[in-house]
Amino acid sequence: MNTPIGLLGGTFDPIHYGHLRLAEELAEILQLDQVRFIPAGQPPHRGQPRAAAQHRLEMVRRAVTGNPRFVLDARELQRDSPSYSVDTLTALRAEIPAETPLVLFMGGDAFLGLTTWHQWRQLFDLAHIAVAHRPGYSLASWEDALPDTLRTCLSTRRCEHAADILEKPAGRVFLHTITQLDISASQIRYRALRGQSLRYLLPDPVIDYINENRLYA
């Protein structure tokens, strides 16, 4: 079997330790040698990012440097159309062997809204989905909050063991509890605007870049 690839998309406005820790823990439990960080160019579910594309790209580059399994993938920033995950996954599928497992990482809140994503059902033809949960989070309550179509989808695609998700290239959902870091990009932008310390919220090279370019100030 070809080496599986993890994928973490987002605006990364800015990237922070919450993103990095989620990617590290899911990659570890799934035994992935590579996780691609894919900054969104034109995110379809939210307003335009505060930082320009080239700044977000450089912040991700600085954040992933030093971790041999983390890779920057700039394809969505090079696209003039909205950053739909189905298009990104389709493009990736065309570049790699068909049997290579792809695993799309996301948080529990993002999965709750999956039915609002463009052509969301097709995502399962292209990749697995690994959903990161906070410690102490009630999975029963979370599942009750899922739209009916998504709850049915989860019941047929869910796998309990990390090894099971890599037995085929796509189509399964894996739920995993990760270390909770209560950090948000909006919180970081708020603190930057007021000149407050960003230390220990995101990597020092990213903080330096924010300060050098007066981002969010």
Stockholm file with secondary structure:
# STOCKHOLM 1.0

chainA/1-217         MNTPIGLLGGTFDPIHYGHLRLAEELAEILQLDQVRFIPAGQPPHRGQPRAAAQHRLEMVRRAVTGNPRFVLDARELQRDSPSYSVDTLTALRAEIPAETPLVLFMGGDAFLGLTTWHQWRQLFDLAHIAVAHRPGYSLASWEDALPDTLRTCLSTRRCEHAADILEKPAGRVFLHTITQLDISASQIRYRALRGQSLRYLLPDPVIDYINENRLYA
#=GR chainA/1-217 SS CCCCEEEEEECCTTCCHHHHHHHHHHHHHHTCSEEEEEECSSCTTSCCCSSCHHHHHHHHHHHHTTCTTEEECCGGGGCSSCCCHHHHHHHHHHHSCTTCCEEEEEEHHHHHTGGGSTTGGGHHHHCEEEEEECTTCCHHHHHHHSCHHHHHHHHHHEESSGGGGGSSSSCCEEEEECCCCCCCHHHHHHHHHTTCCCBTTBCHHHHHHHHHTTTTC
#=GC SS_cons         CCCCEEEEEECCTTCCHHHHHHHHHHHHHHTCSEEEEEECSSCTTSCCCSSCHHHHHHHHHHHHTTCTTEEECCGGGGCSSCCCHHHHHHHHHHHSCTTCCEEEEEEHHHHHTGGGSTTGGGHHHHCEEEEEECTTCCHHHHHHHSCHHHHHHHHHHEESSGGGGGSSSSCCEEEEECCCCCCCHHHHHHHHHTTCCCBTTBCHHHHHHHHHTTTTC
//
